[in-house]
Amino acid sequence: MLDTQGQGIDGVDVFSLNYNPALLQVVDANASQSGTQINAGSLMPITVVNTVLTTSGRIQFSQTSSGGTTFTGNGVLARVSFRAIAGGTSAINFDFTPGSTADSNVAVNGADLLTAVTNGSITVQGAPPSPTPPSSTPTVRPDHYPTGTIFKYANNPTVYMKEGDVARPITDFTVYLNQVPAGRHIITVPSTVTFPQGSVVGLRSGTLIRASNNPTVYLMVGNQKRPFASEQEFRNLSYRFDQVYTINDVNLVNSIPTTTAEFVRPFGTLFKYANDPTVYFLNSQRQKVGYTTIEMYRIWNATLRDVITIPSSETYPTGPIAIFPNGILVKGSAPTVYFTFNGILRPFSNQTLFSAMGLRFDQVHTFTDPDVRLHGVGNPME
């Protein structure tokens, strides 16, 4: 609710309204639009921002007048519908400091008029119905985690990537940034689940790298590194120097075999065309694989900075659409949570296994229903 207390205003910012995502889920008010939105009111004609950050539990909303007009009065600025996903009490509060223009504001001509906000809370009695847990704690096995799972142990800061039956450690922070998107959650697996240790994780194919003690720039081509013949070749191939990852683990860079083969755009390249916003991934069959939404891109990749813009003359056949990576928790508008397992969505047969595997509800990624429907639903995790 907004009350201007008799003053004319030309804009409102809610930055942000906070809730506990472990207890509450915002019901998407516009399933046809990417991401999650709340239901905008009509006090002012232009809704500038309408975004729900589902992982961190923040709602951001902004509405303005048009044509030099102002709004005076009170009414519904927006409506939020929550779905309960666990029992407990969640605070519902605004980020607001009197006089600050970097948080929630009610403004006219750039001046913040907001003097007070009213916060609240929601209490959920109990939890949504779930299957009855077994009488004994389930045994968590290594095969509960698919290839591609990113995990760590409680008393060890090393992050691992599961590949087949082995766990490959990530020993360099730059490699971590390249391999693990910022929004990707790290699963803390129980100490009883162990894997043989594999080789150290390197940079993704298609990545530009250099060692911190050497100015030579290489392109990762599969498991090899290819130097550029000249700066001109580098630029002619559509690469930029701000895309180069500097690796502090010099031994890691030196251990990568070098190739001087004729240039072929490597598997793993992230690219787009100048007049098309669609971002593609070049797969091992040299097909372009499109991402359906920015959320799908970000669950796979660290940053849009890695995307190169290639000439329209460089064409590739269209391949399959990108689907969810293995080893993450996902859901759509329905409350069912799935674990992604070899391209299949697997629900949980009981809450006990979910917790025993080191999984948490605040690690659930919410995607559009069309993205969820790209996957088949398999047998429950058990």
Residue, then its C-alpha position, 0 to 999 in steps of 0.5 A: m500500500l502507498d499513501t502519499q499523505g496529500q503530496g504529489i509524487d512521480g515515482v516509487d522504488v521498492f529496493s528491496l522487499n525482503y522475505n525468507p526464501a526457505l519458508l516462502q515462494v513468490v507465486d509468479a504473476n506473469a508466467s508468460q514473461s521470463g523470471t518471477q514477477i509480482n502483480a503490479g497495481s495501477l497507481m502510476p502507468i509505467t512499471v519500470v522494474n518488477t523482479v523477484l530474486t528468488t534465491s536471495g528472497r528479494i522483491q524489487f519494484s518500481q513505478t513512475s508517472s508519465g508526461g510530467t503528471t503526478f499521483t496524489g492519494n493512497g491505494v495498492l502499489a502492488r500485490v505479492s502472493f506467497r506459497a508456503i514451502a516450510g514451517g516457520t516465521s518469515a520477516i517481510n521488511f523493506d530496505f529503508t533508511p531515511g534520507s537515503t536514495a539507494d533503497s526504497n523511495v517515494a519521489v518527486n522531481g528527484a527528491d525522496l519524500l518517504t518518511a516511514v515504512t511498515n514491515g510485517s511477518i508471515t507465520v506458516q504453521g507446520a509444513p506442506p504435506s510431504p511423504t512420510p519419512p522412513s523410520s531410519t535415516p537413509t544411506v547416502r551413496p556416491d551414485h546419488y550425485p550425477t556427473g557434473t555435481i559441484f560439491k564440497y565437504a563441511n570441514n574442507p574449503t576445496v570445491y570438487m566437480k564430479e566426473g564419472d566416479v571421481a571427484r576433480p578438485i578446483t585448485d585455482f580461484t580463477v578456474y573456479l570463477n570460470q567453471v562455477p557460475a555465481g548463482r550455482h549452489i555448492i552442495t555440502v555432501p556428508s563426510t561418509v560419501t567419498f570418491p576417488q580423487g581425479s585430476v585438477v579441474g582446468l579451464r573450459s574449452g573455448t576459454l582464453i587464458r594466460a599464466s600470471n607470470n607470462p603475457t602469452v595468451y592461449l585459447m583452450v581447445g579441448n584439453q590443450k592450449r593454443p597460442f595465437a600467432s599475433e595480436q592481429e590473429f587474436r583480434n581477427l578471430s573476434y576475441r577481446f583481451d578483457q575476456v582473458y583469464t589470468i591463472n595464478d596456478v602457473n603449474l596448472v597452465n604449464s601442465i596443459p599440452t600446447t597445440t599449434a594446429e590450424f585454428v578451428r573454433p573450439f567446442g565450448t565457445l560461447f558466441k552470438y551474432a551482431n544483430d541477434p541477441t541469442v547466445y549460443f554454445l558450440n557443442s562437440q558436434r559443431q552445432k550451435v546450442g541456444y539458451t532459452t532464457i538468461e536464467m538458463y545461460r547463467i546456471w551454466n556460465a559464469t559471465l556474459r563477458d565470455v561471449i564473443t560476437i562472430p561474423s555472420s559468415e561464420t555459420y553452424p547448424t542448429g543443435p538441441i536447446a540447452i537444458f539444466p546441468n546435472g546436480i542442481l535443484v529446480k522447480g517451476s511454478a508448482p511446488t515440486v522440487y526436482f534434482t537434475f540427473n542426466g537430463i531427467l528431473r527426479p523428485f524426492s520420495n522423502q524429506t529425510l534423503f533430501s536433507a541427508m544428501g546435504l541439500r537445502f531449500d534455499q538452493v532451489h532454482t526457480f525457472t519458467d515452466p517452459d524451461v522445466r518442460l524441456h525435461g522428462v520426469g524420472n523416478p523419485m530419488e531414493 
